[in-house]
């Protein structure tokens, strides 16, 4: 009987912990919509300049939030692909070319081809200089 009470109280604690939102900075609803639009435009082949031109009437703060989220997504994807280790193990030009192409692909999918801040973040986090 004591075990079932412990189990129920533990289960209640887990449910309550899942119900309480984590203290993270949430994006505004408009930023989520702009993020979705940005990704769709990027996946349809539009460059960063074209996307920014199409979204030029958006609030600058919202666009800044979206770009920050996109940068974090790219960095997270590169970490998941273990880019730093692959770069460190590169022995010849072909190995290095594969790593650089993987990075360029992530940047292109996010639609941040000309984003200097993202390239600086990649250099600082992974030690890889993007030209």
KEKE-3310 file (N, C-alpha, C; in steps of 0.2 Angstrom, whole numbers, plus 5000, padded with zeros to 4 digits):
npx = (5004:5010:5019:5011:5006:5018:5021:5010:5011:5024:5021:5012:5020:5029:5019:5015:5027:5029:5018:5021:5028:5044:5056:5060:5064:5051:5045:5036:5019:5018:5031:5033:5025:5032:5044:5040:5036:5048:5056:5049:5050:5064:5066:5060:5069:5073:5084:5093:5092:5081:5071:5071:5068:5055:5049:5050:5041:5038:5039:5054:5060:5053:5059:5072:5071:5067:5078:5088:5083:5084:5098:5102:5096:5103:5116:5113:5110:5122:5130:5123:5127:5140:5150:5162:5170:5171:5178:5190:5195:5198:5208:5212:5209:5197:5190:5189:5181:5169:5165:5164:5154:5143:5141:5138:5126:5117:5117:5111:5099:5093:5091:5101:5112:5120:5123:5132:5134:5130:5140:5151:5148:5149:5162:5167:5161:5165:5177:5179:5182:5172:5171)
npy = (4994:5006:5008:5010:5023:5030:5028:5035:5048:5051:5050:5060:5071:5071:5073:5086:5093:5092:5100:5113:5127:5128:5140:5149:5160:5164:5164:5177:5176:5181:5180:5167:5164:5171:5165:5152:5156:5161:5149:5141:5149:5149:5135:5134:5139:5152:5166:5174:5188:5189:5184:5193:5204:5201:5201:5213:5222:5218:5219:5225:5219:5207:5201:5200:5191:5180:5177:5175:5163:5155:5155:5148:5136:5131:5130:5121:5110:5108:5104:5092:5085:5083:5091:5098:5087:5080:5090:5091:5078:5079:5074:5077:5087:5082:5077:5089:5097:5090:5093:5107:5108:5102:5111:5123:5118:5117:5131:5136:5130:5136:5148:5159:5164:5175:5179:5187:5186:5173:5166:5170:5165:5151:5150:5154:5144:5131:5133:5134:5143:5152:5157)
npz = (5000:5004:4994:4983:4986:4986:4972:4966:4971:4965:4952:4951:4953:4942:4932:4935:4934:4920:4916:4920:4912:4905:4910:4898:4884:4876:4859:4851:4845:4832:4828:4827:4816:4806:4806:4801:4788:4783:4783:4774:4762:4761:4759:4747:4738:4739:4741:4755:4754:4745:4754:4765:4758:4754:4766:4771:4777:4789:4807:4814:4826:4827:4815:4819:4830:4824:4815:4825:4831:4819:4818:4830:4827:4816:4822:4831:4823:4817:4828:4831:4820:4822:4818:4822:4826:4814:4807:4813:4811:4798:4784:4771:4757:4751:4762:4770:4761:4761:4774:4774:4764:4771:4781:4773:4767:4778:4781:4770:4769:4780:4775:4777:4770:4768:4781:4792:4806:4810:4803:4811:4823:4820:4818:4831:4839:4833:4828:4814:4800:4790:4773)
capx = (5000:5014:5022:5007:5006:5024:5021:5005:5014:5029:5018:5009:5026:5031:5014:5015:5033:5028:5013:5024:5032:5051:5057:5063:5061:5046:5044:5029:5015:5020:5038:5033:5023:5037:5049:5037:5036:5055:5058:5045:5053:5070:5066:5058:5075:5074:5090:5092:5090:5074:5067:5071:5064:5048:5047:5052:5036:5038:5042:5062:5061:5051:5064:5078:5069:5067:5085:5091:5080:5087:5105:5102:5094:5109:5121:5111:5110:5129:5132:5121:5131:5146:5154:5168:5174:5173:5183:5196:5198:5199:5215:5214:5204:5190:5186:5187:5176:5163:5163:5161:5147:5138:5139:5134:5119:5113:5115:5107:5092:5090:5091:5105:5118:5124:5122:5139:5134:5130:5147:5155:5146:5151:5169:5168:5159:5168:5184:5179:5181:5168:5172)
capy = (5000:5012:5008:5013:5030:5033:5028:5040:5054:5052:5051:5067:5076:5071:5077:5093:5096:5093:5105:5119:5128:5130:5147:5151:5166:5162:5169:5180:5172:5184:5178:5160:5164:5173:5159:5147:5159:5161:5142:5139:5153:5146:5128:5135:5141:5160:5168:5178:5194:5189:5183:5199:5209:5199:5202:5220:5226:5215:5222:5223:5215:5200:5198:5199:5185:5174:5176:5172:5156:5151:5154:5143:5130:5129:5128:5114:5105:5106:5100:5085:5081:5082:5094:5099:5081:5079:5095:5089:5072:5079:5073:5079:5091:5079:5077:5096:5099:5087:5096:5113:5107:5101:5118:5127:5116:5119:5138:5137:5128:5141:5155:5163:5163:5181:5182:5187:5184:5166:5163:5172:5160:5145:5151:5154:5137:5125:5134:5134:5149:5152:5163)
capz = (5000:5004:4988:4978:4987:4983:4965:4964:4972:4960:4945:4951:4953:4935:4928:4937:4931:4913:4915:4921:4907:4907:4910:4892:4881:4870:4853:4850:4839:4825:4826:4825:4809:4801:4806:4797:4782:4781:4781:4768:4757:4760:4756:4740:4734:4739:4745:4761:4752:4743:4759:4768:4754:4754:4773:4773:4781:4796:4813:4814:4832:4825:4811:4823:4834:4819:4813:4831:4831:4814:4819:4835:4824:4812:4826:4834:4818:4816:4833:4830:4814:4825:4813:4825:4826:4807:4804:4816:4808:4790:4783:4765:4754:4750:4769:4772:4757:4764:4780:4772:4761:4776:4784:4768:4766:4784:4781:4764:4771:4785:4772:4780:4766:4769:4788:4795:4813:4810:4802:4816:4828:4818:4819:4838:4842:4830:4825:4807:4797:4783:4769)
cpx = (5004:5018:5018:5006:5012:5024:5016:5008:5020:5026:5015:5014:5028:5026:5014:5021:5033:5023:5016:5029:5039:5052:5062:5060:5057:5046:5037:5026:5017:5027:5038:5030:5028:5042:5047:5038:5043:5058:5055:5049:5060:5070:5063:5063:5076:5080:5088:5089:5083:5069:5066:5067:5056:5045:5048:5047:5035:5041:5050:5063:5059:5056:5070:5077:5070:5074:5089:5089:5083:5094:5106:5100:5100:5114:5120:5112:5117:5132:5129:5124:5138:5152:5161:5173:5176:5178:5190:5199:5199:5206:5217:5208:5197:5186:5184:5181:5169:5160:5160:5155:5142:5136:5136:5127:5115:5112:5110:5099:5089:5089:5095:5112:5123:5124:5129:5139:5134:5137:5152:5154:5149:5159:5171:5167:5163:5175:5184:5177:5177:5170:5166)
cpy = (5006:5013:5011:5020:5033:5034:5034:5047:5056:5053:5058:5072:5076:5074:5084:5096:5097:5098:5112:5121:5130:5137:5149:5157:5163:5167:5171:5176:5174:5181:5171:5159:5166:5168:5154:5149:5159:5154:5140:5142:5150:5139:5128:5138:5149:5161:5172:5185:5194:5188:5189:5204:5207:5201:5209:5224:5223:5219:5220:5218:5208:5197:5196:5192:5179:5172:5173:5165:5152:5150:5148:5136:5127:5127:5121:5109:5103:5102:5093:5081:5080:5085:5096:5093:5080:5084:5093:5083:5073:5079:5076:5084:5089:5079:5084:5098:5096:5091:5103:5113:5106:5107:5122:5125:5118:5127:5140:5135:5133:5147:5160:5164:5169:5184:5181:5185:5177:5163:5165:5167:5153:5145:5150:5147:5131:5126:5133:5140:5148:5158:5167)
cpz = (5000:4998:4982:4979:4985:4976:4963:4965:4967:4954:4945:4950:4946:4931:4929:4934:4924:4912:4916:4916:4909:4906:4904:4889:4875:4865:4853:4844:4832:4823:4824:4818:4804:4801:4801:4789:4779:4779:4775:4762:4755:4757:4749:4735:4735:4743:4751:4759:4749:4749:4763:4764:4754:4761:4776:4777:4788:4801:4813:4820:4830:4820:4815:4827:4830:4817:4819:4831:4825:4815:4824:4832:4820:4816:4829:4829:4817:4822:4833:4825:4816:4820:4816:4825:4819:4805:4807:4813:4801:4789:4776:4762:4753:4757:4771:4768:4759:4770:4778:4768:4765:4779:4779:4767:4772:4783:4775:4766:4776:4781:4775:4777:4767:4776:4791:4802:4814:4808:4807:4822:4827:4820:4827:4841:4840:4828:4818:4804:4790:4779:4766)
residu = (UNK:UNK:UNK:UNK:UNK:UNK:UNK:UNK:UNK:UNK:UNK:UNK:UNK:UNK:UNK:UNK:UNK:UNK:UNK:UNK:UNK:UNK:UNK:UNK:UNK:UNK:UNK:UNK:UNK:UNK:UNK:UNK:UNK:UNK:UNK:UNK:UNK:UNK:UNK:UNK:UNK:UNK:UNK:UNK:UNK:UNK:UNK:UNK:UNK:UNK:UNK:UNK:UNK:UNK:UNK:UNK:UNK:UNK:UNK:UNK:UNK:UNK:UNK:UNK:UNK:UNK:UNK:UNK:UNK:UNK:UNK:UNK:UNK:UNK:UNK:UNK:UNK:UNK:UNK:UNK:UNK:UNK:UNK:UNK:UNK:UNK:UNK:UNK:UNK:UNK:UNK:UNK:UNK:UNK:UNK:UNK:UNK:UNK:UNK:UNK:UNK:UNK:UNK:UNK:UNK:UNK:UNK:UNK:UNK:UNK:UNK:UNK:UNK:UNK:UNK:UNK:UNK:UNK:UNK:UNK:UNK:UNK:UNK:UNK:UNK:UNK:UNK:UNK:UNK:UNK:UNK)
# end
